[in-house]
Amino acid sequence: MQVIEWEKDESVAIINMCNGPNKQNLVFVTQMDQCFDEILEDKEIYSIVLTSTDEKNFSQGIDIEWLGQKMNDKDFDSIKTFMYGMNAIFKRVLLMPVPVIAAINGHAFGNGAMLACSCDFRFMKKDKGFFCFPEVDISIPFLPGMIEFVRKAIPEHKFNEMILSGKRLGAKELEACNVIVNASDNREELLKDALGFAKTFMKKRGIFGELKKRMHKGIIKVMETEDTKLIDSLNLFIRE
């Protein structure tokens, strides 16, 4: 079953998450990686738009039901593989040698919001959909690397409020604090706005990739050191 597909529109690759709430598990990781591989093989692609086909959701983040079952089964290897896999997805987006634009067409919760934050630019529709980090309510703390790359997308005062309160924000508030480029009226306008923006980029991959590598050097270092220790020890939950 395909949970992620992609199509080409002139110089833009449009990645469509197409599994309803688009919860993240090992299948999600595998298919996202495959899309990235295929896109990078096409040298005529100069930008990526990441969105969802669902009317209500961009991505609701980690598949908690899947994760809980793996915990009950004591299948810790699958959990580690998934966590390393999602970190690899985040790193690929951070270092992608073309701009990655999130077109947030609905709810972006937890890891779904983080996926949008790993992108270079964000657009969101304002008629429906919330953006939030519910980790404080479900006792799953951010990995240090997640904190680092979310900070590149969200101003510190707003991130502080969001991470400690779990508050849900809409597109208008996100636009006001420059988390998103534009709050579009509806899904049709969202895709039009994101695609129009994406098509303004025709940069050489070499320089674009090198700039992102240097910009995000500190983030990648944290992901490859501190995150690794927490994943290896499965120190991923707060049980008190």
C-alpha positions as CSV (number, residue, x, y, z in Angstrom):
1,M,0.0,0.0,0.0
2,Q,1.3,3.4,-1.0
3,V,1.2,5.9,1.9
4,I,3.4,8.5,0.0
5,E,3.5,9.3,-3.7
6,W,5.1,12.0,-5.8
7,E,4.4,13.7,-9.1
8,K,6.2,16.3,-11.2
9,D,4.9,19.7,-12.2
10,E,7.5,21.3,-14.4
11,S,10.6,21.9,-12.2
12,V,8.8,20.9,-9.0
13,A,8.4,17.5,-7.3
14,I,5.1,17.3,-5.4
15,I,5.3,14.8,-2.6
16,N,1.8,13.7,-1.5
17,M,1.3,12.0,1.9
18,C,-1.8,9.9,1.1
19,N,-2.7,7.8,4.1
20,G,-5.4,9.9,5.9
21,P,-3.8,11.2,9.1
22,N,-0.4,10.3,7.6
23,K,0.9,8.8,10.9
24,Q,4.6,8.0,10.8
25,N,5.9,4.5,11.2
26,L,8.4,2.3,9.4
27,V,6.4,2.1,6.2
28,F,6.2,5.9,6.2
29,V,10.0,6.2,6.6
30,T,10.7,3.7,3.8
31,Q,8.4,5.3,1.3
32,M,9.5,8.9,2.0
33,D,13.1,7.8,1.5
34,Q,12.2,6.2,-1.8
35,C,10.5,9.3,-3.0
36,F,13.6,11.4,-2.1
37,D,15.8,9.0,-4.0
38,E,13.7,9.1,-7.1
39,I,13.3,12.9,-7.0
40,L,17.1,13.4,-6.8
41,E,17.7,11.2,-9.8
42,D,15.7,13.7,-11.9
43,K,18.2,16.6,-12.6
44,E,15.4,18.8,-13.9
45,I,13.7,19.1,-10.5
46,Y,14.8,22.2,-8.7
47,S,12.3,22.2,-5.7
48,I,10.0,20.0,-3.7
49,V,6.5,20.7,-2.3
50,L,5.5,18.4,0.6
51,T,1.8,18.1,1.2
52,S,-1.1,15.7,1.9
53,T,-4.1,14.5,-0.1
54,D,-6.2,14.4,3.1
55,E,-8.9,17.1,3.6
56,K,-8.2,17.4,7.3
57,N,-4.6,16.4,8.0
58,F,-1.0,17.2,6.9
59,S,0.4,14.7,9.4
60,Q,-0.6,13.7,12.9
61,G,3.0,12.7,13.7
62,I,4.2,9.4,15.2
63,D,1.8,6.4,14.8
64,I,1.3,6.0,18.6
65,E,-0.7,2.8,18.2
66,W,2.0,1.2,16.1
67,L,4.7,2.4,18.6
68,G,2.6,1.1,21.6
69,Q,2.2,-2.3,20.0
70,K,6.0,-2.5,19.4
71,M,6.6,-1.6,23.0
72,N,4.2,-4.3,24.2
73,D,5.8,-6.8,22.0
74,K,9.2,-5.7,23.3
75,D,10.2,-5.2,19.6
76,F,12.8,-2.6,20.5
77,D,14.8,-3.1,17.4
78,S,11.9,-1.9,15.3
79,I,11.4,1.2,17.5
80,K,15.1,2.1,17.2
81,T,15.0,1.5,13.4
82,F,12.0,3.8,13.2
83,M,13.6,6.5,15.3
84,Y,16.8,6.5,13.4
85,G,14.8,6.4,10.2
86,M,12.8,9.5,11.1
87,N,16.0,11.3,12.1
88,A,17.4,10.4,8.7
89,I,14.3,11.8,7.0
90,F,14.7,15.1,9.0
91,K,18.4,15.2,8.0
92,R,17.6,14.6,4.4
93,V,15.2,17.5,4.3
94,L,17.6,19.8,6.2
95,L,20.4,18.9,3.7
96,M,18.3,18.5,0.5
97,P,20.1,20.3,-2.3
98,V,16.9,21.8,-3.5
99,P,14.4,23.9,-1.5
100,V,11.7,21.9,0.3
101,I,8.4,23.8,0.9
102,A,5.8,22.4,3.2
103,A,2.2,23.1,2.0
104,I,0.4,22.4,5.3
105,N,-3.2,21.6,4.3
106,G,-4.5,20.5,7.7
107,H,-3.5,19.4,11.1
108,A,0.2,19.2,11.8
109,F,0.8,17.6,15.2
110,G,4.0,16.5,16.9
111,N,6.3,14.9,14.4
112,G,4.1,16.2,11.6
113,A,4.8,19.7,12.7
114,M,8.4,18.9,13.1
115,L,8.5,17.6,9.6
116,A,7.2,20.9,8.4
117,C,9.8,22.7,10.5
118,S,12.6,20.7,8.9
119,C,11.5,22.2,5.5
120,D,13.1,25.4,4.2
121,F,9.7,27.2,3.9
122,R,6.1,26.7,5.0
123,F,2.7,27.7,3.6
124,M,-0.6,26.8,5.4
125,K,-4.2,27.1,4.6
126,K,-6.2,29.2,7.1
127,D,-9.8,27.8,6.8
128,K,-9.0,24.6,8.7
129,G,-6.1,23.0,10.5
130,F,-4.0,23.4,13.6
131,F,-0.2,23.3,14.2
132,C,1.0,22.1,17.6
133,F,3.4,20.1,19.7
134,P,1.4,17.9,22.1
135,E,4.5,16.1,23.5
136,V,4.0,17.8,26.9
137,D,0.6,16.1,27.2
138,I,1.7,12.7,26.1
139,S,5.1,12.6,28.0
140,I,7.3,12.1,24.9
141,P,10.0,14.8,25.0
142,F,11.6,16.2,21.9
143,L,15.0,14.8,21.0
144,P,17.7,17.5,21.3
145,G,18.1,17.6,17.5
146,M,14.4,18.2,17.1
147,I,14.6,21.2,19.4
148,E,17.5,22.6,17.3
149,F,15.8,22.4,13.9
150,V,12.4,23.5,15.2
151,R,14.2,26.6,16.5
152,K,15.3,27.5,13.0
153,A,11.6,27.7,11.9
154,I,9.9,29.2,15.0
155,P,10.9,32.3,16.9
156,E,12.2,31.5,20.4
157,H,9.4,33.2,22.3
158,K,6.7,31.4,20.3
159,F,8.5,28.0,20.5
160,N,8.8,28.4,24.2
161,E,5.1,28.9,24.5
162,M,4.2,26.1,22.1
163,I,6.5,23.4,23.6
164,L,5.6,24.0,27.2
165,S,1.8,24.5,26.7
166,G,0.9,22.2,23.8
167,K,-1.1,25.2,22.4
168,R,-2.7,24.8,19.0
169,L,-2.0,27.6,16.5
170,G,-3.8,28.4,13.3
171,A,-2.3,29.8,10.1
172,K,-3.0,33.4,10.8
173,E,-1.0,33.3,14.1
174,L,1.8,31.4,12.4
175,E,2.0,34.0,9.6
176,A,2.1,36.8,12.2
177,C,5.2,35.4,13.7
178,N,6.8,34.4,10.4
179,V,6.7,30.6,10.9
180,I,4.9,30.4,7.5
181,V,5.4,32.4,4.4
182,N,1.7,32.8,3.7
183,A,-1.7,31.8,5.1
184,S,-3.7,30.8,2.1
185,D,-7.5,30.9,1.9
186,N,-8.1,27.3,1.1
187,R,-6.5,24.1,-0.2
188,E,-6.6,25.2,-3.8
189,E,-5.0,28.5,-3.1
190,L,-2.5,26.8,-0.8
191,L,-1.2,24.5,-3.6
192,K,-1.2,27.4,-6.1
193,D,0.8,29.6,-3.7
194,A,3.3,26.9,-2.7
195,L,3.8,25.8,-6.3
196,G,4.2,29.4,-7.6
197,F,6.8,30.0,-4.9
198,A,8.6,26.7,-5.6
199,K,8.9,27.5,-9.3
200,T,10.8,30.7,-8.5
201,F,13.8,28.5,-7.5
202,M,16.1,27.4,-10.2
203,K,19.3,27.3,-8.2
204,K,22.2,24.9,-8.9
205,R,22.1,21.9,-6.5
206,G,25.7,22.1,-5.6
207,I,25.7,25.6,-4.1
208,F,22.2,25.2,-2.6
209,G,23.2,22.0,-0.9
210,E,26.5,23.4,0.4
211,L,24.8,26.4,1.9
212,K,22.3,24.2,3.7
213,K,25.1,21.9,4.9
214,R,27.0,24.9,6.4
215,M,23.8,26.5,7.8
216,H,22.7,23.4,9.6
217,K,26.1,22.0,10.7
218,G,25.3,22.5,14.4
219,I,21.9,20.9,14.1
220,I,23.3,17.8,12.3
221,K,26.0,17.4,15.0
222,V,23.4,17.3,17.8
223,M,21.3,14.8,15.9
224,E,24.3,12.5,15.3
225,T,25.6,12.7,18.9
226,E,22.9,13.5,21.6
227,D,20.0,11.9,19.7
228,T,22.0,8.8,19.0
229,K,22.6,8.2,22.7
230,L,18.9,8.7,23.6
231,I,17.7,6.4,20.8
232,D,20.3,3.7,21.6
233,S,19.2,3.7,25.3
234,L,15.5,4.0,24.3
235,N,15.3,6.9,26.7
236,L,12.4,8.3,24.8
237,F,9.6,8.6,27.4
238,I,8.9,10.3,30.7
239,R,7.2,7.9,33.0
240,E,6.7,10.0,36.1
